[in-house]
Amino acid sequence: MVTGIITAAGLGTRSGLDGKFRKELLPLYDTINKKLVLRPVIDIVYRRLISAGCKKIIIVLDPADRISRLYVESNFENYEFALQPEKKGFGNAVYAGLNLVDGDDFILNAGDGMISDIAFYKSIGNSKHTTLNLFQTEHPERYGNAALDLEAGTVSAVVEKPLIPLSNFAIAALYFFKNDFKEYLNESTVELTDSINRYIKDGRRVDYNVIDRKQWLSIGKKEEYYKVLERSYEANLNHEMKNGKE
């Protein structure tokens, strides 16, 4: 069985929000029951994790975030809350949810981004090893960055927002982790990439998928939100046209 984790404890200040309304509630386009709709990104992520086979989804929130909590309680099933009281980084937010994972492998998805293709989620739950999802970019220094062993077909190293990138491959915030990855996080974990690096150095295998840059839809700076909204609209139109031809 696979458990899902959605991290949604950030304040969203880069997205132009004031902390009362969090970025995981900003809408993107999605197709539900063959209809084009606008839904909060956390809602779309939740539905994609369900499609990936997650029987339970852990949602990591800020304790003060009553609005996101109310949305989840009103619309989701088979979930549990975990809380991140202090903003100690993405890795710490993941650690906050791990006590509820038990012995399952888990799929981790940040609450402010998603891969547009729902079919991708349906396949990732069947991964054999811990797996990262990567896209190529001209600005790898803005993201978690991965070096690849092309011969082995694995990730050889990762680093967070490097001054000198290892490659032009950025890490999308959707991961599949084998349960043994839990050993590499603790309360002092800040960057998830540090834990992934230690996992690799201990001889654990990390696979990767390469996706098209346009498939990763992430709500970041307020100046670029409209572009992400537009790309989510185009992705759903393209999906509709493809299905229509089939």
N, C-alpha and C positions, 0 to 999 in steps of 0.2 A: 504494500500500500504506500501511497505517496501523500505527504502533507504539503500544503502550500503556506508560504509566508509572504505577507504584503507589508512592507515597511512604509508607514505613513505618519511619522512623528515629527517631520520637519515643519518649520514655520512658514516657508514659502516666500521669504522676503525678496529673493531674487526674481520672483515672478510678479512682483509689484503688489503683493498682498500684505495686509497689516497684522496677520496672525489670528484674526477672528475667523476667517474663512480660508481653509487650507487648499493648496493647489491640487490635492487628490480629488477635490470636488469640482474642479473646472471641467467643462464638458468637451468631449471629442465626438466625432461621428462614429457610429457603429451600425451594423445591420442585425436586427433582432426580429425573428419570425418573418424574414424577407422584407422588412421595412427599414428604411433609413431613419435613424433616430440620433438624437444627441443625448449622451449619458455621461455622468461623471467618470473620469478616467479610472477611479478605483472600482467602479461598478463593472467597467469593461474588463479590467484585469481580473476581478473576481470570477467573472463568467468564463474567461479564458483558462483560468486555473481549474475550474470545474471540468472544462472540456479536456484538460490534460490528465484527468483521472484523480484529482485531489478530493479525498473524501472529507477532509477537514482543512479549514483555512484559518491561519493565525494572523491577526491584524494588529500590527504594532502602532500604537497611538501615543500622542502626548496626553498626559492625564487631564490637561485643561481643555482638550479639544472636544467639546460637547456636541458640536455640530456634526463632525464626521462620525462620532459615535452614534448619534441619533439616526443618521442616514443608514449606517450599517445595521443597526438594530431593527430598523423599519423595513429593510429590503433584502437582507441576506439570511441564509440558513447555514447550519453546520460550520459555525465559526467560533473562535475564541479570541478574546482580547489579551494582548500583552502590552505593558506600558513602559515607555522610556522617559523617566522623569527629568533627566538631564541630557542636553544635547552633546553627546560625546562621540558623534560620528556614526557613519553607516554601519560599520562593523559592530558597534555597540548596540545599535538598533536590532541587528540580526540576532545577536546574543540574547537580547531581551525576549525574543520569541522562541528560543531553542528549548527552554524547559518544557514546552508543550508539544514538542515534536516526537518525543518518546523514541521508539526504535525505527521509525520510518526514514526512508530517503526523503528529500524535500526539494521543492521548487521554490526559489526565491525570486520575487518580482518587486521592484520598487513601486510605490503607489502612485508615482507621477509619470510613468512611462509604460510602453507596451510594444510588442511586435504586432504589426497590423494584421498579419495573416493568422487567422484562428487555427488553420490546419497545422501550422508550425507548433502550436501548443499541444495539439493532439499527439504529435510525435515525440515531443521532448520528454514526456513522462515515461517513455520506454527506453531512455538512455541507459547504457550499460555502465558508464563511468561518470564521475563528476565532469560537467560540461559547461564551458563558457560559450556565449554567443557574441560574435565579433562583427564589426563593420569597418570598412576602410574609410579614412577621412584625411583631409589635408591638414587637420589640426589635432593630431593625437595628444598633444600636450594638454588639451582641455578635458581629457577623460582618463579613466583607468586604461592602461596600455598593456598590450600583450606581445611577447616574443614567441615565435612558433618554431617547433622542430618539424620541418616539412617532411622529412624522411620518416619520422615516427608517427606523424599526424597528430601531434600533441602540443599543448602549451608548455613552453620551457621556463617562462618567467613572466611576472606581471609587476606593474608599478603604477602608483596613483599620481596622475597629473605630472608627468616628469618634465624637467627642463630640457632634457635630451631624450626624446622618445626611443623606445626599443624597436619600434616598427611604426607603420601607419595603420595598425589595427587597434581600434578602440573597443572597449568592453561595454556591451549593452547590459543594462541592469536587470537581466533575466538569466538565472542560473539554475542548473540542476546539480544538486549535491548528494553524494552518497552519505549515508548516516555517519560514517567515520570522520567526516569533516568537522563534526561537532567538537572533536577533541582539540581543534586548533583555534577555538574562540574562547574567550573568558571575559570577565567583567571589565578588564582594562583594554580590550580590543577597541581600536579606533577605526583603522582602515581595514576593510575586508581583504584588500589585495595583499596585505602583510600576511594574513592567515593563509591565503591561497599559495603564496610563495613558500611558506614553511611546509605546507602540504606537498608541494611539488618536490622540494628539496629532500623530503623524507621518502621519496620514491613512489609517491601515489600518482596515479595516472589522471591527467586532466585533458579531456578531449575538447574539440571546438567545432562550432558551426560558423560559417561566414554567411551573413545576410546582406542584402542590399541596404545601403544607408537609408533609403527612403522608407524602409520597413520599420525602422526604429522610431517611434513617436514618443518624444519626451518633452514634458512641459518644463522649460528652463527659464530663461530671461523673459521678462514681460515684453520686450521689443520683438521677440521671435514667436510668441504664442500663436499669432494669427497664421504663421507659416505652418505650424504643427496642425492647427485646426484644418487648414486647407489640404494638407497632405492626408489627413484622416478621411476627409471627404473624397478625395481622389482615389484612395485605396479602396473604399467601399464601392465607388462607381465602377472601378476596374474589376472588382470581384463580381459585381452584378452582371457586367458585360460578359465576363468569362463564363459564368454559369448559364447565361442566356444562350450563348453559342453552343454550350454542351447540351 
